Amino acid sequence: MIQVRNVKMEDLPELMTIENLCFTKEEAATEEAFIKRIQVIPDSFFVAEEEGRILGLVNGPVIQQPYITDDLFQEIKANPETSGHQSILGLAVSPAFQKRGIASRLLTHIEKEAKAKKRETITLTCKENLIPFYQRHGYINEGVSNSEYGGVTWYNMVKKL
């Protein structure tokens, strides 16, 4: 049975494997970035696990503005207790376990946690081919992002909570 739980530091090797399978070298979070996120925002960093094996992850800090900015990929601050906007810097599922609803489970979990903490929205950026996936989950495409992260065109996707 798949369960979603908060991240632990010992998850790091598996997280790095999944991140590097799912994103290009330019887009993938570095080990240093993951260590910092695990230490600073474990309350908004979740993993999907089955029989001790990590299948996927979702993470991001709570931010004050409604859109993701490139500096967030470097500089992470602790989340406020309530309010703000829950960002998603990364949602990734190991290719061997894709098409099983795991990304949807992770999105649902981070949304439930964000609602419990009275966040205003969930905000993320995605590539054009993923817009329909997020729209099926209630996100609104608010156009091309200012983000130049990884040299890719990103779209702002926002869901009001």
Contacts in CASP RR format, 6 or more apart in sequence:
PFRMAT RR
TARGET T0000
AUTHOR 0000-0000-0000
METHOD contacts of the structure
MODEL  1
MIQVRNVKMEDLPELMTIENLCFTKEEAATEEAFIKRIQVIPDSFFVAEE
EGRILGLVNGPVIQQPYITDDLFQEIKANPETSGHQSILGLAVSPAFQKR
GIASRLLTHIEKEAKAKKRETITLTCKENLIPFYQRHGYINEGVSNSEYG
GVTWYNMVKKL
1 50 0 8 1.000
2 48 0 8 1.000
2 49 0 8 1.000
2 50 0 8 1.000
2 55 0 8 1.000
2 102 0 8 1.000
2 105 0 8 1.000
3 48 0 8 1.000
3 49 0 8 1.000
3 50 0 8 1.000
4 46 0 8 1.000
4 47 0 8 1.000
4 48 0 8 1.000
4 49 0 8 1.000
4 105 0 8 1.000
4 106 0 8 1.000
4 109 0 8 1.000
5 46 0 8 1.000
5 47 0 8 1.000
5 49 0 8 1.000
6 42 0 8 1.000
6 43 0 8 1.000
6 45 0 8 1.000
6 46 0 8 1.000
6 47 0 8 1.000
7 15 0 8 1.000
7 37 0 8 1.000
7 38 0 8 1.000
7 42 0 8 1.000
7 45 0 8 1.000
7 46 0 8 1.000
7 47 0 8 1.000
7 57 0 8 1.000
7 59 0 8 1.000
8 38 0 8 1.000
8 42 0 8 1.000
9 35 0 8 1.000
9 38 0 8 1.000
9 39 0 8 1.000
11 38 0 8 1.000
11 47 0 8 1.000
11 54 0 8 1.000
12 31 0 8 1.000
12 34 0 8 1.000
12 35 0 8 1.000
12 38 0 8 1.000
14 53 0 8 1.000
14 54 0 8 1.000
15 34 0 8 1.000
15 47 0 8 1.000
15 54 0 8 1.000
15 57 0 8 1.000
16 31 0 8 1.000
16 34 0 8 1.000
17 94 0 8 1.000
18 54 0 8 1.000
18 55 0 8 1.000
18 56 0 8 1.000
18 57 0 8 1.000
18 92 0 8 1.000
18 93 0 8 1.000
18 94 0 8 1.000
19 28 0 8 1.000
19 29 0 8 1.000
19 34 0 8 1.000
19 57 0 8 1.000
19 92 0 8 1.000
20 28 0 8 1.000
21 92 0 8 1.000
21 94 0 8 1.000
21 95 0 8 1.000
22 28 0 8 1.000
22 92 0 8 1.000
22 93 0 8 1.000
22 94 0 8 1.000
22 95 0 8 1.000
23 29 0 8 1.000
23 92 0 8 1.000
24 150 0 8 1.000
26 150 0 8 1.000
26 151 0 8 1.000
26 152 0 8 1.000
27 149 0 8 1.000
27 150 0 8 1.000
27 152 0 8 1.000
29 37 0 8 1.000
29 73 0 8 1.000
29 89 0 8 1.000
29 90 0 8 1.000
33 73 0 8 1.000
33 74 0 8 1.000
33 76 0 8 1.000
36 76 0 8 1.000
37 45 0 8 1.000
37 59 0 8 1.000
37 60 0 8 1.000
37 61 0 8 1.000
37 76 0 8 1.000
37 89 0 8 1.000
38 45 0 8 1.000
40 61 0 8 1.000
40 76 0 8 1.000
40 77 0 8 1.000
40 78 0 8 1.000
41 59 0 8 1.000
41 60 0 8 1.000
41 61 0 8 1.000
41 62 0 8 1.000
41 76 0 8 1.000
41 78 0 8 1.000
41 79 0 8 1.000
43 79 0 8 1.000
43 113 0 8 1.000
44 59 0 8 1.000
44 60 0 8 1.000
44 61 0 8 1.000
44 62 0 8 1.000
44 79 0 8 1.000
44 86 0 8 1.000
44 110 0 8 1.000
44 113 0 8 1.000
44 114 0 8 1.000
45 57 0 8 1.000
45 58 0 8 1.000
45 59 0 8 1.000
45 60 0 8 1.000
46 57 0 8 1.000
46 58 0 8 1.000
46 59 0 8 1.000
46 106 0 8 1.000
46 109 0 8 1.000
46 110 0 8 1.000
46 113 0 8 1.000
47 54 0 8 1.000
47 55 0 8 1.000
47 56 0 8 1.000
47 57 0 8 1.000
48 54 0 8 1.000
48 55 0 8 1.000
48 56 0 8 1.000
48 57 0 8 1.000
48 93 0 8 1.000
48 102 0 8 1.000
48 105 0 8 1.000
48 106 0 8 1.000
49 55 0 8 1.000
54 94 0 8 1.000
55 93 0 8 1.000
55 94 0 8 1.000
55 97 0 8 1.000
55 102 0 8 1.000
56 92 0 8 1.000
56 93 0 8 1.000
56 94 0 8 1.000
56 97 0 8 1.000
56 102 0 8 1.000
56 103 0 8 1.000
56 106 0 8 1.000
57 90 0 8 1.000
57 91 0 8 1.000
57 92 0 8 1.000
57 106 0 8 1.000
58 88 0 8 1.000
58 90 0 8 1.000
58 91 0 8 1.000
58 92 0 8 1.000
58 103 0 8 1.000
58 106 0 8 1.000
58 107 0 8 1.000
58 109 0 8 1.000
58 110 0 8 1.000
59 88 0 8 1.000
59 89 0 8 1.000
59 90 0 8 1.000
60 72 0 8 1.000
60 86 0 8 1.000
60 87 0 8 1.000
60 88 0 8 1.000
60 89 0 8 1.000
60 90 0 8 1.000
61 72 0 8 1.000
61 76 0 8 1.000
61 77 0 8 1.000
61 79 0 8 1.000
61 87 0 8 1.000
61 89 0 8 1.000
62 79 0 8 1.000
62 80 0 8 1.000
62 84 0 8 1.000
62 85 0 8 1.000
62 86 0 8 1.000
62 87 0 8 1.000
62 117 0 8 1.000
62 119 0 8 1.000
63 72 0 8 1.000
63 84 0 8 1.000
63 85 0 8 1.000
63 87 0 8 1.000
63 123 0 8 1.000
64 84 0 8 1.000
64 85 0 8 1.000
65 85 0 8 1.000
66 85 0 8 1.000
66 120 0 8 1.000
66 121 0 8 1.000
66 123 0 8 1.000
66 158 0 8 1.000
67 123 0 8 1.000
67 125 0 8 1.000
67 142 0 8 1.000
67 145 0 8 1.000
67 146 0 8 1.000
67 156 0 8 1.000
67 158 0 8 1.000
68 87 0 8 1.000
68 89 0 8 1.000
68 123 0 8 1.000
68 124 0 8 1.000
68 125 0 8 1.000
68 145 0 8 1.000
68 147 0 8 1.000
68 156 0 8 1.000
69 146 0 8 1.000
69 147 0 8 1.000
70 147 0 8 1.000
70 148 0 8 1.000
70 149 0 8 1.000
72 87 0 8 1.000
72 89 0 8 1.000
73 89 0 8 1.000
73 149 0 8 1.000
79 117 0 8 1.000
81 117 0 8 1.000
82 117 0 8 1.000
82 118 0 8 1.000
82 119 0 8 1.000
83 117 0 8 1.000
83 118 0 8 1.000
83 119 0 8 1.000
83 120 0 8 1.000
84 119 0 8 1.000
84 120 0 8 1.000
85 119 0 8 1.000
85 120 0 8 1.000
85 121 0 8 1.000
85 122 0 8 1.000
85 123 0 8 1.000
86 110 0 8 1.000
86 111 0 8 1.000
86 113 0 8 1.000
86 114 0 8 1.000
86 119 0 8 1.000
86 121 0 8 1.000
86 122 0 8 1.000
86 123 0 8 1.000
86 161 0 8 1.000
87 122 0 8 1.000
87 123 0 8 1.000
87 124 0 8 1.000
88 107 0 8 1.000
88 110 0 8 1.000
88 122 0 8 1.000
88 123 0 8 1.000
88 124 0 8 1.000
89 124 0 8 1.000
90 124 0 8 1.000
91 103 0 8 1.000
91 106 0 8 1.000
91 107 0 8 1.000
91 124 0 8 1.000
93 100 0 8 1.000
93 102 0 8 1.000
93 103 0 8 1.000
93 106 0 8 1.000
103 133 0 8 1.000
104 137 0 8 1.000
107 137 0 8 1.000
110 122 0 8 1.000
111 122 0 8 1.000
111 159 0 8 1.000
111 161 0 8 1.000
114 122 0 8 1.000
114 161 0 8 1.000
115 161 0 8 1.000
119 161 0 8 1.000
120 160 0 8 1.000
120 161 0 8 1.000
121 158 0 8 1.000
121 159 0 8 1.000
121 160 0 8 1.000
121 161 0 8 1.000
122 139 0 8 1.000
122 158 0 8 1.000
122 159 0 8 1.000
122 161 0 8 1.000
123 156 0 8 1.000
123 157 0 8 1.000
123 158 0 8 1.000
123 159 0 8 1.000
124 134 0 8 1.000
124 139 0 8 1.000
124 157 0 8 1.000
125 145 0 8 1.000
125 147 0 8 1.000
125 149 0 8 1.000
125 154 0 8 1.000
125 155 0 8 1.000
125 156 0 8 1.000
125 157 0 8 1.000
126 133 0 8 1.000
126 134 0 8 1.000
126 154 0 8 1.000
126 155 0 8 1.000
126 157 0 8 1.000
127 152 0 8 1.000
127 153 0 8 1.000
127 154 0 8 1.000
127 155 0 8 1.000
128 153 0 8 1.000
128 155 0 8 1.000
131 141 0 8 1.000
131 155 0 8 1.000
131 157 0 8 1.000
134 141 0 8 1.000
134 157 0 8 1.000
135 141 0 8 1.000
135 157 0 8 1.000
137 159 0 8 1.000
138 159 0 8 1.000
139 157 0 8 1.000
139 158 0 8 1.000
139 159 0 8 1.000
140 157 0 8 1.000
140 158 0 8 1.000
140 159 0 8 1.000
141 155 0 8 1.000
141 156 0 8 1.000
141 157 0 8 1.000
142 155 0 8 1.000
142 156 0 8 1.000
142 157 0 8 1.000
142 158 0 8 1.000
143 155 0 8 1.000
143 156 0 8 1.000
144 153 0 8 1.000
144 154 0 8 1.000
144 155 0 8 1.000
144 156 0 8 1.000
145 154 0 8 1.000
145 155 0 8 1.000
145 156 0 8 1.000
147 154 0 8 1.000
END
